[in-house]
């Protein structure tokens, strides 16, 4: 299931050249991943309180294709690519609905894509731990339909 989260570009997201600062795509992806998990019933604060653990980003790989500018409407996607015992690899894309409208493209235009590995750690020690079964069970239920598009 591909989850899509809408975001608009604000002044604070842009650099001196008037385009989205490259590091802000990671912030957009963080919001998209968080909302994707929330849509599956995985609330991170509640999970930390109940289990004493939390997700942390351990690895990122990004490729930038096109810039985005002030007021652009974006979609941030999240797709589970790999489910391990202590980490997840999530494929993410940032797409421009605004660029689609400008160019007449048949779909939102790809701006940035990559993978993010998030690992599960004990919140007190920050040492790796097993992802709780309630999370892996939820993700396993949806993994068979990961190619179907989900729209909020």
ZADO-1210 file (C-alpha; in nm, 4 decimals, padded with zeros to 6 digits):
<atoms>
<atom x="00.0000" y="00.0000" z="00.0000" code="UNK" pos="1"/>
<atom x="00.1466" y="00.3352" z="-00.0962" code="UNK" pos="2"/>
<atom x="00.0463" y="00.6041" z="00.1486" code="UNK" pos="3"/>
<atom x="00.0375" y="00.9674" z="00.0277" code="UNK" pos="4"/>
<atom x="00.0537" y="01.2651" z="00.2656" code="UNK" pos="5"/>
<atom x="-00.0073" y="01.6214" z="00.1336" code="UNK" pos="6"/>
<atom x="00.2319" y="01.9039" z="00.2235" code="UNK" pos="7"/>
<atom x="00.2538" y="02.2652" z="00.1068" code="UNK" pos="8"/>
<atom x="00.5868" y="02.4504" z="00.0755" code="UNK" pos="9"/>
<atom x="00.6209" y="02.7516" z="00.3095" code="UNK" pos="10"/>
<atom x="00.8790" y="03.0331" z="00.3257" code="UNK" pos="11"/>
<atom x="01.0621" y="02.8507" z="00.6038" code="UNK" pos="12"/>
<atom x="01.1190" y="02.5539" z="00.3701" code="UNK" pos="13"/>
<atom x="01.3061" y="02.7541" z="00.1052" code="UNK" pos="14"/>
<atom x="01.6657" y="02.8694" z="00.0750" code="UNK" pos="15"/>
<atom x="01.8145" y="03.1976" z="-00.0516" code="UNK" pos="16"/>
<atom x="01.7549" y="03.0799" z="-00.4097" code="UNK" pos="17"/>
<atom x="01.3813" y="03.0440" z="-00.3483" code="UNK" pos="18"/>
<atom x="01.3749" y="02.6657" z="-00.3752" code="UNK" pos="19"/>
<atom x="01.3170" y="02.4025" z="-00.1088" code="UNK" pos="20"/>
<atom x="01.6371" y="02.3519" z="00.0909" code="UNK" pos="21"/>
<atom x="01.7584" y="01.9975" z="00.0259" code="UNK" pos="22"/>
<atom x="01.7517" y="01.8861" z="00.3922" code="UNK" pos="23"/>
<atom x="01.3851" y="01.9808" z="00.4218" code="UNK" pos="24"/>
<atom x="01.2913" y="01.6854" z="00.2022" code="UNK" pos="25"/>
<atom x="01.4004" y="01.4669" z="00.4953" code="UNK" pos="26"/>
<atom x="01.1600" y="01.6615" z="00.7192" code="UNK" pos="27"/>
<atom x="00.8795" y="01.6114" z="00.4687" code="UNK" pos="28"/>
<atom x="00.9570" y="01.2387" z="00.4606" code="UNK" pos="29"/>
<atom x="00.9574" y="01.2204" z="00.8408" code="UNK" pos="30"/>
<atom x="00.6073" y="01.3691" z="00.8481" code="UNK" pos="31"/>
<atom x="00.4932" y="01.1298" z="00.5773" code="UNK" pos="32"/>
<atom x="00.6325" y="00.8239" z="00.7612" code="UNK" pos="33"/>
<atom x="00.4780" y="00.9329" z="01.0899" code="UNK" pos="34"/>
<atom x="00.1359" y="00.9842" z="00.9330" code="UNK" pos="35"/>
<atom x="00.1648" y="00.6553" z="00.7432" code="UNK" pos="36"/>
<atom x="00.2307" y="00.4694" z="01.0702" code="UNK" pos="37"/>
<atom x="-00.0506" y="00.6619" z="01.2409" code="UNK" pos="38"/>
<atom x="-00.2893" y="00.5629" z="00.9579" code="UNK" pos="39"/>
<atom x="-00.2059" y="00.1993" z="01.0392" code="UNK" pos="40"/>
<atom x="-00.2803" y="00.2527" z="01.4081" code="UNK" pos="41"/>
<atom x="00.0844" y="00.2790" z="01.5170" code="UNK" pos="42"/>
<atom x="00.1049" y="00.5874" z="01.7389" code="UNK" pos="43"/>
<atom x="00.4675" y="00.6416" z="01.8302" code="UNK" pos="44"/>
<atom x="00.4236" y="00.8302" z="02.1590" code="UNK" pos="45"/>
<atom x="00.1745" y="00.5739" z="02.2868" code="UNK" pos="46"/>
<atom x="00.4006" y="00.2914" z="02.1715" code="UNK" pos="47"/>
<atom x="00.6968" y="00.4401" z="02.3608" code="UNK" pos="48"/>
<atom x="00.4877" y="00.4737" z="02.6768" code="UNK" pos="49"/>
<atom x="00.3633" y="00.1134" z="02.6502" code="UNK" pos="50"/>
<atom x="00.6862" y="-00.0599" z="02.5417" code="UNK" pos="51"/>
<atom x="00.9747" y="00.1670" z="02.6432" code="UNK" pos="52"/>
<atom x="01.1039" y="00.1661" z="02.2860" code="UNK" pos="53"/>
<atom x="01.1048" y="00.3956" z="01.9867" code="UNK" pos="54"/>
<atom x="01.2027" y="00.4193" z="01.6225" code="UNK" pos="55"/>
<atom x="01.5161" y="00.6105" z="01.5196" code="UNK" pos="56"/>
<atom x="01.6495" y="00.6818" z="01.1715" code="UNK" pos="57"/>
<atom x="01.9665" y="00.4806" z="01.1150" code="UNK" pos="58"/>
<atom x="02.0258" y="00.5250" z="00.7417" code="UNK" pos="59"/>
<atom x="01.9081" y="00.7414" z="00.4535" code="UNK" pos="60"/>
<atom x="01.9677" y="00.7386" z="00.0794" code="UNK" pos="61"/>
<atom x="01.8177" y="01.0151" z="-00.1350" code="UNK" pos="62"/>
<atom x="01.8246" y="01.1258" z="-00.4960" code="UNK" pos="63"/>
<atom x="01.7027" y="01.4698" z="-00.5995" code="UNK" pos="64"/>
<atom x="01.5415" y="01.5100" z="-00.9414" code="UNK" pos="65"/>
<atom x="01.3741" y="01.8518" z="-00.9581" code="UNK" pos="66"/>
<atom x="01.3334" y="02.1557" z="-00.7324" code="UNK" pos="67"/>
<atom x="01.0216" y="02.2693" z="-00.5535" code="UNK" pos="68"/>
<atom x="00.9264" y="02.6286" z="-00.4740" code="UNK" pos="69"/>
<atom x="00.7172" y="02.8399" z="-00.2386" code="UNK" pos="70"/>
<atom x="00.3466" y="02.7458" z="-00.2273" code="UNK" pos="71"/>
<atom x="00.3928" y="02.4235" z="-00.4248" code="UNK" pos="72"/>
<atom x="00.1600" y="02.1387" z="-00.3297" code="UNK" pos="73"/>
<atom x="00.3489" y="01.8166" z="-00.2651" code="UNK" pos="74"/>
<atom x="00.2648" y="01.4557" z="-00.1900" code="UNK" pos="75"/>
<atom x="00.4969" y="01.2473" z="00.0263" code="UNK" pos="76"/>
<atom x="00.4613" y="00.8716" z="-00.0156" code="UNK" pos="77"/>
<atom x="00.5675" y="00.5873" z="00.2105" code="UNK" pos="78"/>
<atom x="00.5943" y="00.2214" z="00.1116" code="UNK" pos="79"/>
<atom x="00.7241" y="-00.0596" z="00.3300" code="UNK" pos="80"/>
<atom x="01.0091" y="-00.2250" z="00.1409" code="UNK" pos="81"/>
<atom x="01.1546" y="-00.4505" z="00.4085" code="UNK" pos="82"/>
<atom x="01.0388" y="-00.5620" z="00.7514" code="UNK" pos="83"/>
<atom x="01.3112" y="-00.6992" z="00.9771" code="UNK" pos="84"/>
<atom x="01.3173" y="-00.7966" z="01.3422" code="UNK" pos="85"/>
<atom x="01.4762" y="-00.4679" z="01.4541" code="UNK" pos="86"/>
<atom x="01.4344" y="-00.2314" z="01.1581" code="UNK" pos="87"/>
<atom x="01.2176" y="-00.1284" z="00.8643" code="UNK" pos="88"/>
<atom x="01.3238" y="00.0016" z="00.5259" code="UNK" pos="89"/>
<atom x="01.0719" y="00.2459" z="00.3860" code="UNK" pos="90"/>
<atom x="01.0743" y="00.3708" z="00.0286" code="UNK" pos="91"/>
<atom x="00.9679" y="00.7330" z="00.0026" code="UNK" pos="92"/>
<atom x="00.9025" y="00.9830" z="-00.2725" code="UNK" pos="93"/>
<atom x="00.8216" y="01.3522" z="-00.2783" code="UNK" pos="94"/>
<atom x="00.5972" y="01.4392" z="-00.5724" code="UNK" pos="95"/>
<atom x="00.4726" y="01.7754" z="-00.6973" code="UNK" pos="96"/>
<atom x="00.1056" y="01.8226" z="-00.7723" code="UNK" pos="97"/>
<atom x="00.1858" y="02.1831" z="-00.8684" code="UNK" pos="98"/>
<atom x="00.4433" y="02.0722" z="-01.1285" code="UNK" pos="99"/>
<atom x="00.1890" y="01.8241" z="-01.2645" code="UNK" pos="100"/>
<atom x="-00.0569" y="02.1113" z="-01.3183" code="UNK" pos="101"/>
<atom x="00.2127" y="02.3399" z="-01.4671" code="UNK" pos="102"/>
<atom x="00.3335" y="02.0834" z="-01.7197" code="UNK" pos="103"/>
<atom x="00.0169" y="01.8834" z="-01.7853" code="UNK" pos="104"/>
<atom x="00.1915" y="01.5642" z="-01.6736" code="UNK" pos="105"/>
<atom x="-00.0399" y="01.2647" z="-01.6261" code="UNK" pos="106"/>
<atom x="00.0650" y="01.2217" z="-01.2602" code="UNK" pos="107"/>
<atom x="00.2395" y="01.4222" z="-00.9878" code="UNK" pos="108"/>
<atom x="00.6029" y="01.4889" z="-01.0867" code="UNK" pos="109"/>
<atom x="00.8870" y="01.3166" z="-00.8975" code="UNK" pos="110"/>
<atom x="01.1090" y="01.5623" z="-00.7093" code="UNK" pos="111"/>
<atom x="01.2990" y="01.3418" z="-00.4654" code="UNK" pos="112"/>
<atom x="01.3104" y="00.9721" z="-00.3806" code="UNK" pos="113"/>
<atom x="01.4960" y="00.7453" z="-00.1481" code="UNK" pos="114"/>
<atom x="01.4963" y="00.4890" z="00.1258" code="UNK" pos="115"/>
<atom x="01.4953" y="00.5415" z="00.4989" code="UNK" pos="116"/>
<atom x="01.5892" y="00.2697" z="00.7476" code="UNK" pos="117"/>
<atom x="01.4326" y="00.3125" z="01.0894" code="UNK" pos="118"/>
<atom x="01.5507" y="00.0929" z="01.3720" code="UNK" pos="119"/>
<atom x="01.3769" y="00.0049" z="01.6963" code="UNK" pos="120"/>
<atom x="01.5714" y="00.0898" z="02.0115" code="UNK" pos="121"/>
<atom x="01.5206" y="00.0825" z="02.3851" code="UNK" pos="122"/>
<atom x="01.4365" y="00.4479" z="02.4603" code="UNK" pos="123"/>
<atom x="01.6442" y="00.4574" z="02.7802" code="UNK" pos="124"/>
<atom x="01.9648" y="00.3035" z="02.6426" code="UNK" pos="125"/>
<atom x="01.9222" y="00.3638" z="02.2674" code="UNK" pos="126"/>
<atom x="02.0403" y="00.0060" z="02.2095" code="UNK" pos="127"/>
<atom x="01.8788" y="-00.1926" z="01.9271" code="UNK" pos="128"/>
<atom x="01.5846" y="-00.4137" z="02.0247" code="UNK" pos="129"/>
<atom x="01.3153" y="-00.6242" z="01.8579" code="UNK" pos="130"/>
<atom x="01.0261" y="-00.4323" z="01.7084" code="UNK" pos="131"/>
<atom x="00.7178" y="-00.5071" z="01.9216" code="UNK" pos="132"/>
<atom x="00.4868" y="-00.7744" z="01.7829" code="UNK" pos="133"/>
<atom x="00.1920" y="-00.5328" z="01.7735" code="UNK" pos="134"/>
<atom x="00.3878" y="-00.3249" z="01.5186" code="UNK" pos="135"/>
<atom x="00.5257" y="-00.6114" z="01.3087" code="UNK" pos="136"/>
<atom x="00.1848" y="-00.7809" z="01.3128" code="UNK" pos="137"/>
<atom x="00.0194" y="-00.4634" z="01.1852" code="UNK" pos="138"/>
<atom x="00.2788" y="-00.4159" z="00.9118" code="UNK" pos="139"/>
<atom x="00.2632" y="-00.7820" z="00.8068" code="UNK" pos="140"/>
<atom x="-00.1140" y="-00.7526" z="00.7581" code="UNK" pos="141"/>
<atom x="-00.0615" y="-00.4691" z="00.5090" code="UNK" pos="142"/>
<atom x="00.2513" y="-00.5974" z="00.3354" code="UNK" pos="143"/>
<atom x="00.0540" y="-00.8039" z="00.0826" code="UNK" pos="144"/>
<atom x="-00.1165" y="-00.4926" z="-00.0533" code="UNK" pos="145"/>
<atom x="00.1841" y="-00.2598" z="-00.0690" code="UNK" pos="146"/>
<atom x="00.1473" y="-00.2049" z="-00.4432" code="UNK" pos="147"/>
<atom x="-00.2015" y="-00.0621" z="-00.4122" code="UNK" pos="148"/>
<atom x="-00.2253" y="00.3151" z="-00.3854" code="UNK" pos="149"/>
<atom x="-00.3757" y="00.4612" z="-00.0705" code="UNK" pos="150"/>
<atom x="-00.5088" y="00.8165" z="-00.0740" code="UNK" pos="151"/>
<atom x="-00.5875" y="00.9996" z="00.2523" code="UNK" pos="152"/>
</atoms>
